[in-house]
Amino acid sequence: MTRRAPLASLLLGALALAGCAQVRGKVVAESVRGPVSLTGAVFDAQGRILTLDDGLEEVGRFKSSTTFIAAFYGLALPTWTWDASEELNEALDRYQGEAVINLRAVIEEPNGGEIALAYLTQTQPMIPIWIRVNLTGKVVRRRHRPEEQEPPPRDD
């Protein structure tokens, strides 16, 4: 029985250190004034598909980022939510755009010393871990076709 106690303690200690450091987050855009698409296309009011090759022109680039943090194996802090609506609306206003296309989310983990950081966050869960979320996209507006432009005023 005395041999089982150290073994049980060792297994219990290994199990306690085998947690998973995690950061939970989600990105939303709930109040953007124009369409936001993960693809290179959006629909117009008549339901037609508009792309950069057909009907849209790029007027600017969108880029924004935020950092999500967690500690105690992701249990101490809640799931973070980033509403990127304000940043998207600012880009639409700045470039006088009507939509954002090709929206991409890229996750950056801490660089340099990842193995040491992973070990520390597993064995010392009070050490926070973080990820950075970078959003990028193209700000676009409808390209005016010649048939859609008003005719010049006539001199009578």
C-alpha positions in Angstrom: 0.0 0.0 0.0 2.9 2.4 0.7 4.1 1.9 -2.9 0.8 2.9 -4.4 0.6 6.2 -2.5 3.7 7.8 -4.2 2.5 6.4 -7.6 -1.0 7.8 -7.0 0.5 11.2 -6.0 2.7 11.2 -9.1 -0.2 10.4 -11.4 -2.5 13.0 -9.7 0.3 15.6 -10.1 0.8 14.8 -13.7 -2.9 15.0 -14.4 -3.1 18.4 -12.6 -0.3 19.7 -14.8 -1.8 18.3 -18.0 -4.3 21.1 -18.4 -4.7 23.0 -21.6 -3.9 26.7 -21.7 -6.6 28.2 -23.9 -7.9 31.6 -24.9 -11.5 31.8 -26.0 -12.8 34.7 -28.1 -15.1 35.5 -30.9 -15.3 38.3 -33.4 -18.7 39.8 -34.4 -19.8 42.8 -36.4 -23.4 43.3 -35.4 -24.0 47.0 -36.3 -22.1 47.7 -39.5 -23.7 50.1 -41.8 -22.9 48.1 -44.9 -22.4 44.5 -46.0 -19.3 42.6 -44.7 -18.3 39.5 -46.7 -15.6 36.9 -46.1 -15.6 36.4 -49.9 -14.8 38.8 -52.7 -18.5 39.4 -53.5 -21.6 41.2 -52.1 -25.1 41.4 -53.2 -26.7 44.7 -54.4 -30.3 45.7 -53.7 -31.6 43.7 -56.7 -29.8 40.5 -55.6 -27.1 40.7 -58.2 -23.6 39.6 -57.2 -21.0 42.3 -57.3 -17.3 41.7 -57.4 -14.2 43.7 -58.1 -14.3 42.5 -61.6 -18.0 43.3 -62.0 -19.5 46.3 -60.4 -17.2 47.2 -57.4 -14.1 49.3 -57.0 -11.7 49.1 -54.1 -11.4 52.5 -52.3 -9.4 51.5 -49.3 -8.0 48.8 -47.0 -9.4 47.8 -43.6 -7.0 46.7 -40.8 -7.7 46.3 -37.1 -6.6 44.0 -34.3 -7.3 43.2 -30.7 -5.8 40.9 -28.0 -7.6 38.2 -26.1 -6.1 37.0 -22.8 -6.8 34.2 -20.4 -5.3 32.6 -17.2 -6.0 29.5 -15.1 -6.5 27.3 -18.2 -9.0 29.7 -19.7 -11.3 29.3 -16.7 -10.6 32.6 -14.9 -11.6 35.0 -17.7 -14.7 34.7 -19.8 -15.0 34.1 -23.5 -14.1 37.5 -24.9 -16.2 39.1 -27.6 -14.9 41.7 -29.9 -17.5 43.7 -31.8 -15.6 45.1 -34.7 -18.5 47.2 -35.9 -17.1 50.5 -34.8 -13.8 49.9 -36.6 -15.6 48.7 -39.8 -17.9 51.7 -39.8 -14.9 54.1 -39.4 -13.3 52.5 -42.4 -16.5 52.8 -44.5 -16.7 56.4 -43.5 -13.0 57.2 -44.1 -13.0 55.8 -47.6 -16.7 56.6 -48.5 -17.2 52.8 -49.0 -20.3 50.8 -49.1 -19.1 47.4 -48.1 -16.1 45.4 -46.9 -15.1 42.3 -48.8 -12.4 39.6 -48.4 -12.5 40.0 -44.6 -9.9 37.8 -43.1 -9.1 37.0 -39.5 -5.6 35.9 -38.7 -4.7 34.6 -35.2 -1.2 35.4 -33.9 0.1 33.5 -30.9 2.9 34.8 -28.8 6.2 34.4 -30.7 9.6 33.5 -29.3 9.9 31.1 -26.4 6.6 29.3 -27.2 7.9 26.0 -25.6 8.9 27.8 -22.4 5.6 29.8 -22.4 3.6 26.7 -22.9 5.4 24.9 -20.1 4.9 27.9 -17.8 1.2 28.3 -18.5 0.6 24.6 -18.0 2.5 24.4 -14.7 1.7 27.9 -13.4 -1.8 28.6 -14.6 -1.8 32.1 -13.0 0.5 33.2 -15.8 -1.7 34.7 -18.5 -1.6 33.6 -22.1 -2.8 35.7 -25.1 -3.6 35.6 -28.7 -3.8 38.6 -31.1 -6.6 38.7 -33.7 -5.9 40.7 -36.9 -8.8 41.6 -39.2 -8.1 42.8 -42.8 -10.3 43.5 -45.7 -11.0 45.6 -48.7 -13.3 48.6 -48.5 -15.4 48.9 -51.8 -18.2 50.8 -53.4 -20.3 50.4 -56.5 -18.6 51.4 -59.7 -20.9 53.7 -61.7 -21.6 52.4 -65.1 -22.1 54.8 -68.0 -25.7 53.8 -68.4 -26.3 54.6 -64.7 -24.9 58.1 -64.9 -27.1 61.0 -65.4 -26.8 62.7 -68.8 -25.1 66.0 -68.9 -27.4 69.1 -68.8 -28.4 70.4 -72.3 -27.9 74.0 -73.3 -31.1 75.1 -74.8 
